Amino acid sequence: MTLRPHDLDGIDMVILPPTRDLGDGFKVRRALPSAHRRMVGPFIFFDQMGPVAFKGGEGLDVRPHPHIGLATVTYLLDGEIMHRDSVGSVQAIRPGEVNWMTAGSGIVHSERSPQALRAGGPSLYGLQTWVALPRAHEETAPSFSHHKADEIPSAQADGVTLTLIAGTSDGLRSPVKTFSDMVYADIQLALGARYQVKAEHIERAIYVIEGRLAVEGQTGGFVSHELVVLKPGAEIVLRADGGPARLMLAGGEPFPEGRQIYWNFVSSDAERIEQAKSDWRGQRFAPVPDEHEFIPLPEEPKPVRYP
């Protein structure tokens, strides 16, 4: 994880996420957490999955694993994932749809390529983020919600298409239930189109999925796979430079207290993390129905407090 030097007004930092190869050509870029920035608003985890085309007969197989204290948000650009969890949800997710899984006091889920698509070698490309829950909601009952693409609000103007996955932005409000002030949007720009990143939320970052973005009135810009963290209150105008561009806007109100993170567990209380570790070792989490595999707890150092 490195920072790219810049001299752009309104920009706090530009993070270059490392790439991890998980096997069979399936690569993940992890923008958050990083050594330079642990959270942006409530977002504590930001992964780009793929793009990848699996070989015939293969696919994604993430065995059942637990979460506490957060909500996972899955948003695909290509391909399909079958989600199963311990509250009984069985749901396929496809491009443009939103899976919001509230872990709260504890949930277990698996993520796999659908069996029907494996023979031809399924493709997969998307983003998975974790949204930390406010302290008052960290132990809320686990739940799951799924929203079809046509339920997600969008707006188009002057070559810009904004799809609001969660939260509020640009006069839109997503139907996805959230627990704190936030924004999470998919923004597509035609060549030369401009989008103003407004100061509607305290903390904001953009992640460039594809293309090149120039900053109006300044020399310089951003390219694919860079996470650009804005300074609070700053507003910049982005322009698609050299071709179409696509970016994600994420952020919201920061929490007054820090968060612990260990493996798939997030909490404001270190002891709660230890309890979750013990519960997973002892298989005291509710299981995913009809699934018999699981990912064991890794042996890692003690949790670290992220300021």
Secondary structure, DSSP 8 states (H G I E B T S, - for coil): -EE-----TTEEEEEE--EEE-STT-EEEEEES-SS-S-BTTEEEEEEEEEEE--TT---EEEEEEEBSEEEEEEEEEE-EEEEETTS-EEEE-TT-EEEEE-TT-EEEEEE--HHHHTT--EEEEEEEEEE--GGGTT---EEEEE-GGGS-EEEETTEEEEEEEEEETTEE-SS--SSSEEEEEEEE-TT-EEEE--SSSEEEEEEEESEEEETTSS-EEETT-EEEE-TT--EEEEE-SS-EEEEEEEE---SS-EEEETTEEES-HHHHHHHHHHHHTT-S---TT-------------EEE-
